[in-house]
Amino acid sequence: VSIYIGTIFPVALAAAAGTLMNVISAKKAGDSYPLKETMISDGFGTMIGAFFGTPFGTSVYIGHPAYKRFGAGIGYSLINCVVFFFFAIFGIFAVAAALVPPQGTAPLLIYVGFMICKEALEEMPNRQYPTFIIGILPALSDFASTLIGTGIPNIGLQALAKSSILLALVQSTIWWYIIERHLAQATAWTLAAAILAGLGVIHQPAASGENFNKQQVLIQDFSDPANSLFQTEQWRFMVGYLLVIVPLAILAALQKYTDKVDPPREPYVPTYEKDENVVVSHAGIDASDADIALKEASL
């Protein structure tokens, strides 16, 4: 299990983050649910599902605003539960998979993906759009790496594809702190990325401290092992992150002890947390912009 921790941990973390995202989505639609109860029930249901072979969350799922617009209530969830139960017990999923081509289900997945991206972009400041792009690059690389045969023979692309979920979480967090000018936190997260890279948790097919200075097989060519594509060593990625730490640490020190570097930005006010006395745009605003809007409204 330890060698796959780069996949197991981010999947679990992403599932928990997905539950939080769905609670926020429901709150935006006008329905507030207790966060603790939601997280516990989803975790409990997911653990039960794990005993029956499913690694996915089973109690909280995306789409609350759409279901609400359609007038769906608790009965909708109950009907889905019953239908899926009988489909699973009698093997109807296999029949449905054989009858419905992938081209018929792919548009639904694309729609859900667009909806998730839309909600994410709506609830972040415009300045953080680069963070969003950085966050989806590993997932896109993971998808692209499987398009042609055993994968596209590009070392850079393959390096982004490995442990894509965890890599997206780490790199997007670094960029978030950099853009918000929280340079000390950005330095700490970059150091964490360097450690993960040194252990092979990110950028590598499997985590192992023993392969610190050894090349790992990136794409295996079983017909001709000599043609297998090898990836650069783990230490090279670690050094890359350490090189980023140097300017970040210098800027963080200058920010703390001098006035040569601008202080951190004001906290961002998302639309679902807005105060009724604060004028907030559809895409949200900064707290500093809210103060300006209030002053202009009072004149």
C-alpha positions, 0 to 999 in steps of 0.5 A: 500500500505504501508505494501507492500512497501518492494515489490513495491519500489524494483520492481520500483528500479529494473526496473530503474536499468534494463533500465540502464543495457540495455543502457550499454548492447547496448553501449557494442554492439556499439550503444550509446543511450542518458540516459536521453531520455531512462529513461524518455521514459521508465518511461512514457511508464511504467506509461501508461502501469500501467493504463492498469494493467501491472507493468512492463517496456514497452519501454526498454527491454533486448537483444539488442546485440542479436537483433543486431546480427540477423539484427533486427531494429526498424521494429522488435520492431514495429512488436512486438508491433502490434502483442502483441497489437492484442494478448492482445485485442482478448485474444490470450495470454490465448489461447497460455498459454493453448496450450504451456506448461510451459516447453516450455517457461521456457528454454527461461526464463532460457536463459535470466537469464543466459545472464543477469548473464553473462553480470553482471559477465563480467563487474565486477572485480573478487574480487566482485564475492562474491557480485554477489552470495550474491545478487542472494541468496534472489531470489533463496530463494524466488524461493525455498520457493514456491517449496513444497506446501505453502513453505519449512518450514525453517525459515532462508530460508523464512527470505531471501525470504521475500522482496527478491529484496530489500534485494538483493539490500541492502546486495549486496551493503553492500558487495560491499563496504566491498570488495572495503574497503569503510568501512564508506559507508558499515557501513551506508548501514548496519545501513540502513538495520538495520532500514529496518529490524526493520520496517519489510520492509525486512525479513518479510511478511509485513512492520509494526512498530507495529510488532516490537517485535511480531512474524508474520505468515511466512507460514499459514496452513489454515487447522490447524492454530496450525501448522503455521510457525512463524518467529522470531521478527523484532527486532532480525534481526535489532540487527543482523545488529547492531552487524555487524555495530560495527566492521565495524565502528571500522575499518572505524575509524581506516582506517580514522585516522590511517594507520592500515587499508588499504585505499579504492581500486582504482576505477574499470574500466569496459570494456564499459568505457575503454579508448583506451589507456588503456589495458583492459582484457575481464572481466575488470581490476582495475585502478591500473592494467591499470597503470601497463599494460601501464608501461609494454607496454611502456618498 
